[in-house]
Amino acid sequence: MTLDATELGYYLNLSFDARGGSPRYALNHLGIETTPFADGHLVIAALEGYPAHGAGIERGDVILTLNGRAFAPVLSLNPEAMALRFFPLTEAVDLLVRRDRDTQTLAATPVFESLYDSYRTATSNSVLSFAAGNKIIGYLRCWALSRSTDDLATFRRLVDSLSETDGLVLDLRNSHGYLDPLHIDLFRATRSDLLTLSEPAITSPLGDKAPSVAGLLPLRERDDSLRAYRRPIAILIDSSTQGPAELLAYQLGKLARVTTVGTATPGRLGRYTSSREDGSNGERVLHYAPNPALVDGRKFEGVGITPKRVIAYPHEQVSRADPQFQAAVNGLMGVV
């Protein structure tokens, strides 16, 4: 599996994997993830508080053109991206968008910032609480899981702000980043059954050593001042839930008061790397390196987890209803 510099995922991985002074490139974007679809690009996620979301674009919409030209997720807004040169745009763009059989033109002004910053901000923007019957349900979408001290403090405040809700929907779809024990501790009062990560017992036929599991979940002492969220939780997962988010869903899923809703995760603990700057045709390419780490003694790469409640939500579904979210709320209402 590879990613090239025409794909938004390329820059997502560069942003979240940046280490030791590596740049997190700021680029023009609308706050959406898309995939090629028929005569356009299908929106599979829209970040709360970002231009596309503000313009009314939602998952299931198809972007046909941008300023009258075929839409390309990166190059339409960053024509020199292949050379890693980015310049801020200050004017709104016109997007021709199809929803079901209807088309409309929507205007949005791109933001110019790194995807790492955008996904962290969208996480904060996602928090809400709402009435369901005579109960209050909280919602938090973890677009970004970060280990930075500031981000962990922010995540703690976000969870604390929902502490009085009767149940919580934790959305791990399209989540990126790195898992820290604090992410687990905020929902669990004990680490008595904390997942274990280990190397496979055997090496490959070529004798290559298995990639290290160090970094998947660095150990830290539990903060005794933490007040874990102790009420029922419904976790939303699907094929976009990968790596750290999968491990978080897996670990929290051990609790009787937690249910997982959605579709199976892919089991992707590896990371994208580039062994050389350019691909075989001169383009910039990232290559996915699987991680065969055992989770609680079992293979996880390529296996992932299957939710307790399987609810499909095809990306091309154009209804404004989110059946996975609705199933999560209904499940919570049955137990709170």
Order of alpha helices (4+ residues) and beta strands (2+ residues): beta-alpha-beta-beta-beta-alpha-beta-beta-beta-beta-beta-alpha-beta-beta-beta-alpha-beta-beta-alpha-beta-beta-alpha-beta-beta-beta-beta-beta-beta-alpha
